[in-house]
C-alpha cells in the first residue's frame, strides 16, 4: 500500500522508495570487438545458492545500482534499508500511456523485496551498490545469460 509521501508499507514496516537506476553492462567482446555492443543491465548467476526452490522457481541476478548511498547513510539508514528502497523503486511498474486499459509490469522483473547480498563497489572513480537479487523468471531480455535449472530433488 503506497502513501502520499512515497513510502510503501510492507508487512507493517515502512520502506522508503529510493530513486535509482541500473548500471548498463556491456557484452564481453573477447579478442575481436564487434561494431555493435549490446548493453544489458545484469547477469544471471550460475552458482548454487541455499535458497528454497532455487533453480526451479527462483533465480539470482547480479545488478549494479547507481544510487547516492552516502547521502542515505548520513541520514541514518543502513545499507539493507537503502537496498530495499531501491528494489522497491525497481519493482514499481511504469505508468501506462493507455490510461487504465492494461496493467503494466515492472521493467526489469518482479524482484523479491530483500536482496540476497549487498556490496559496495568502487570502479573507475564510480561508486555503486552491487546487489544479488532473487527473481522468479529464468530468462529476461534485460539480463545476460539465463537461470540454470536445478535437477536435484530436495
matplotlib code that plots the C-alpha trace (Angstrom):
import matplotlib.pyplot as plt

x = [0.0, 1.5, 1.2, 1.2, 4.8, 6.4, 6.7, 5.4, 4.1, 5.2, 4.1, 3.7, 7.1, 7.8, 10.3, 11.2, 11.2, 14.6, 15.0, 17.9, 18.9, 20.7, 24.1, 24.4, 26.8, 28.4, 28.8, 32.2, 33.7, 36.7, 39.6, 37.6, 35.5, 32.2, 30.7, 27.6, 28.0, 24.9, 24.0, 22.0, 21.5, 22.6, 23.7, 22.1, 24.4, 25.0, 26.3, 24.3, 22.7, 20.9, 17.5, 14.3, 13.2, 16.4, 16.7, 13.1, 11.1, 13.7, 17.0, 19.6, 20.6, 23.7, 23.0, 24.9, 22.7, 23.6, 22.4, 23.8, 24.1, 26.4, 23.6, 21.2, 23.9, 24.3, 20.5, 20.9, 19.7, 21.5, 22.7, 19.9, 17.3, 18.8, 18.9, 15.3, 14.2, 16.0, 14.4, 11.0, 11.6, 12.7, 9.6, 7.2, 5.7, 5.8, 2.7, 0.6, 0.4, -3.0, -4.7, -6.2, -6.7, -4.0, -1.9, 1.8, 4.7, 8.0, 10.7, 13.3, 11.0, 9.5, 12.4, 11.9, 11.9, 15.0, 18.3, 20.3, 23.6, 24.8, 28.2, 29.7, 31.9, 34.3, 35.4, 37.0, 36.0, 32.4, 30.6, 27.6, 26.0, 26.2, 23.2, 22.3, 18.5, 16.1, 13.8, 11.1, 11.9, 14.6, 15.1, 14.7, 15.9, 17.4, 19.9, 22.8, 22.5, 19.7, 18.9, 20.2, 17.6, 18.2, 17.6, 18.0, 15.0, 15.1]
y = [0.0, 3.3, 6.5, 10.1, 10.6, 7.9, 5.5, 1.9, -0.2, -3.8, -6.1, -3.3, -1.7, 1.5, 1.1, 4.3, 4.2, 5.4, 6.5, 4.7, 3.2, 0.1, 0.5, -1.0, -3.9, -4.3, -7.7, -9.2, -8.9, -11.2, -10.8, -9.4, -6.4, -6.1, -3.0, -3.1, -3.5, -4.9, -3.5, -5.2, -4.4, -7.5, -11.1, -14.4, -16.3, -20.0, -20.8, -22.8, -20.9, -22.2, -20.7, -22.7, -23.6, -22.2, -23.3, -24.3, -21.2, -18.7, -17.5, -14.9, -11.9, -9.7, -6.0, -2.8, 0.1, 3.8, 5.5, 8.2, 5.8, 8.1, 10.6, 8.0, 6.6, 10.2, 10.2, 7.2, 4.4, 1.1, -0.5, -3.0, -0.3, 1.6, -1.6, -2.5, 1.0, 0.7, -2.7, -1.2, 1.5, -1.0, -3.2, -0.3, -0.6, 2.5, 4.4, 3.2, 5.5, 4.0, 5.0, 2.2, -0.2, -2.6, -3.4, -2.6, -4.9, -3.8, -3.2, -5.5, -8.1, -8.7, -8.9, -10.1, -7.2, -8.2, -8.6, -11.8, -9.9, -6.3, -5.0, -1.5, -1.3, 1.4, 1.2, 3.9, 6.6, 5.5, 4.3, 2.0, -0.8, -4.4, -6.5, -10.1, -10.1, -13.0, -13.1, -15.7, -15.7, -17.8, -15.6, -11.9, -9.8, -7.1, -9.5, -11.5, -15.3, -17.4, -19.1, -22.6, -25.4, -27.5, -31.2, -32.1, -33.1, -31.7]
z = [0.0, -1.1, 0.9, -0.4, 0.8, -1.5, 1.4, 0.9, 3.7, 3.6, 6.4, 8.8, 8.2, 6.3, 3.4, 1.7, -2.1, -3.2, -6.8, -8.5, -11.8, -13.0, -14.5, -18.0, -18.6, -22.0, -23.7, -23.4, -26.9, -26.4, -28.7, -31.7, -30.8, -32.6, -34.2, -32.2, -28.5, -26.8, -23.4, -20.7, -17.0, -15.1, -15.2, -14.2, -11.9, -12.4, -8.9, -6.5, -3.6, -0.4, -1.4, -1.3, -4.9, -6.4, -10.0, -10.2, -9.4, -8.2, -9.7, -8.7, -10.8, -10.1, -10.8, -10.2, -8.9, -9.3, -6.1, -3.8, -0.9, 1.1, 1.4, 2.8, 5.2, 6.6, 7.2, 9.4, 7.0, 6.8, 3.6, 3.8, 4.0, 1.1, -1.0, -0.1, -1.1, -4.4, -5.1, -4.2, -6.8, -9.4, -8.7, -9.4, -12.9, -15.2, -15.8, -18.7, -21.7, -22.5, -19.2, -17.2, -20.1, -19.2, -16.2, -16.6, -15.4, -13.9, -16.5, -15.0, -13.5, -10.1, -7.6, -4.1, -1.6, 0.3, -1.7, -1.2, -0.8, -0.8, -1.7, -2.3, -5.4, -6.5, -10.1, -12.3, -9.8, -9.8, -6.7, -6.9, -5.0, -6.3, -5.3, -5.8, -6.3, -6.4, -9.4, -10.4, -14.1, -15.6, -18.7, -19.4, -22.2, -20.0, -18.3, -19.7, -19.7, -18.2, -15.0, -14.5, -14.0, -10.9, -11.3, -7.7, -5.7, -2.1]

ax = plt.figure().add_subplot(projection="3d")
ax.plot(x, y, z, "-o")
ax.set_aspect("equal")
plt.show()
